[in-house]
Amino acid sequence: MAIALNASFVARAFIGDEEQTVEILKEAIKHKGFALVDIFQPCVSFNKLNTYPWFKEKTFYLKKHDPYDRLAAFEQAVQTEKLPLGIFYKHPGKKTFEEGIKAYETDKAPIINRMPDRKKLEKLIKAKR
């Protein structure tokens, strides 16, 4: 769903493969913008079907996959016979949420850290009456 909604970084990892999971998480953290990482993690207390060996058997890592090709990423993401792991999709040039908001055009400081302009605020309140 994240690829269909045009998320700019989408990946999946399996916690049983610690090194690969760490590398995927590093890439997600380095990505500028929203990054979604789906992590498979068996419940060892209640789920006796989807165990660590089950995930090892039912997953594979993407190879020769272009993570910049959205259609190919979507095709990989909907596979169900064996579940792919790795980075499905990257869109490094996509604007972040903040970059698309007018309030950040002239001032990059987070809105929470800004002091309100009392005169503009009073003018807006009076205009609404």
C-alpha positions as CSV (number, residue, x, y, z in Angstrom):
1,M,0.0,0.0,0.0
2,A,2.9,2.4,0.8
3,I,4.2,2.1,-2.8
4,A,0.7,2.6,-4.2
5,L,0.4,5.8,-2.1
6,N,3.8,7.0,-3.4
7,A,5.8,6.7,-0.2
8,S,9.4,7.7,-1.0
9,F,11.1,4.7,0.8
10,V,9.6,1.3,1.3
11,A,11.4,-1.8,2.5
12,R,10.9,-5.1,4.3
13,A,13.2,-7.0,6.7
14,F,13.3,-10.1,8.8
15,I,14.5,-9.8,12.3
16,G,16.1,-13.2,12.1
17,D,18.6,-11.8,9.6
18,E,20.1,-9.2,11.9
19,E,22.8,-7.9,9.6
20,Q,20.5,-7.3,6.6
21,T,17.9,-5.7,8.9
22,V,20.5,-3.3,10.3
23,E,21.6,-2.3,6.8
24,I,18.0,-1.7,5.7
25,L,17.3,0.4,8.8
26,K,20.4,2.4,8.2
27,E,19.2,3.2,4.6
28,A,15.8,4.1,5.9
29,I,17.3,6.5,8.5
30,K,19.6,8.1,5.9
31,H,16.6,8.7,3.5
32,K,15.4,12.2,3.4
33,G,11.6,12.0,4.0
34,F,9.2,9.3,5.1
35,A,10.6,5.8,5.2
36,L,8.5,2.7,5.9
37,V,10.2,-0.5,6.9
38,D,8.0,-3.6,7.4
39,I,9.8,-5.9,9.8
40,F,8.8,-9.6,10.1
41,Q,9.2,-10.8,13.6
42,P,7.8,-14.1,14.8
43,C,5.8,-14.2,18.0
44,V,7.5,-17.0,19.9
45,S,4.9,-17.2,22.6
46,F,1.6,-17.5,20.7
47,N,2.2,-18.1,17.0
48,K,3.6,-21.6,16.6
49,L,3.1,-21.5,12.8
50,N,5.0,-18.4,11.6
51,T,8.3,-19.3,13.3
52,Y,11.9,-18.3,12.5
53,P,12.3,-21.4,10.3
54,W,9.0,-20.7,8.6
55,F,10.2,-17.1,7.7
56,K,13.5,-18.4,6.5
57,E,11.7,-20.8,4.2
58,K,9.1,-18.4,3.0
59,T,11.2,-15.3,2.3
60,F,14.0,-14.3,-0.1
61,Y,16.1,-11.2,-0.7
62,L,15.5,-9.1,-3.7
63,K,18.4,-9.4,-6.2
64,K,18.9,-7.5,-9.5
65,H,16.0,-5.3,-8.5
66,D,15.9,-1.6,-9.3
67,P,14.5,0.2,-6.3
68,Y,14.0,3.4,-8.4
69,D,11.4,1.6,-10.6
70,R,8.1,2.0,-8.9
71,L,6.2,-0.5,-11.0
72,A,8.8,-3.2,-10.4
73,A,8.7,-2.4,-6.7
74,F,4.9,-2.8,-6.7
75,E,5.2,-6.1,-8.6
76,Q,7.6,-7.4,-6.0
77,A,5.6,-6.2,-3.0
78,V,2.5,-8.1,-4.0
79,Q,4.2,-11.5,-4.2
80,T,2.7,-14.1,-1.9
81,E,4.2,-17.4,-2.7
82,K,7.6,-16.3,-1.3
83,L,7.8,-13.0,0.5
84,P,10.5,-10.6,-0.8
85,L,12.8,-8.8,1.6
86,G,15.0,-5.8,1.0
87,I,14.5,-2.3,-0.3
88,F,11.5,-2.2,-2.7
89,Y,11.3,1.4,-3.6
90,K,13.3,4.7,-3.3
91,H,12.3,8.1,-4.6
92,P,15.1,10.3,-3.4
93,G,14.0,13.4,-5.4
94,K,10.5,13.5,-3.9
95,K,9.8,16.5,-1.8
96,T,9.2,15.9,1.9
97,F,5.9,16.8,3.5
98,E,7.5,19.9,5.0
99,E,8.9,21.0,1.7
100,G,5.4,21.2,0.3
101,I,4.0,23.4,3.1
102,K,3.9,27.2,2.4
103,A,4.9,28.0,6.0
104,Y,8.4,26.5,5.4
105,E,9.1,28.5,2.2
106,T,10.8,31.4,4.0
107,D,11.5,29.9,7.5
108,K,12.9,26.4,7.8
109,A,12.5,26.3,11.6
110,P,9.8,23.9,12.9
111,I,6.5,25.7,13.5
112,I,6.5,24.6,17.2
113,N,9.7,26.6,17.7
114,R,8.5,29.8,16.1
115,M,7.1,32.8,18.0
116,P,3.7,33.8,16.8
117,D,3.3,37.3,15.1
118,R,0.7,38.8,17.5
119,K,-0.3,41.6,15.2
120,K,-1.1,39.2,12.3
121,L,-2.9,36.9,14.8
122,E,-5.1,39.7,16.1
123,K,-5.8,40.9,12.6
124,L,-6.9,37.4,11.6
125,I,-9.1,37.1,14.7
126,K,-10.8,40.4,14.0
127,A,-11.3,39.6,10.3
128,K,-13.2,36.4,11.3
129,R,-15.9,38.3,13.2
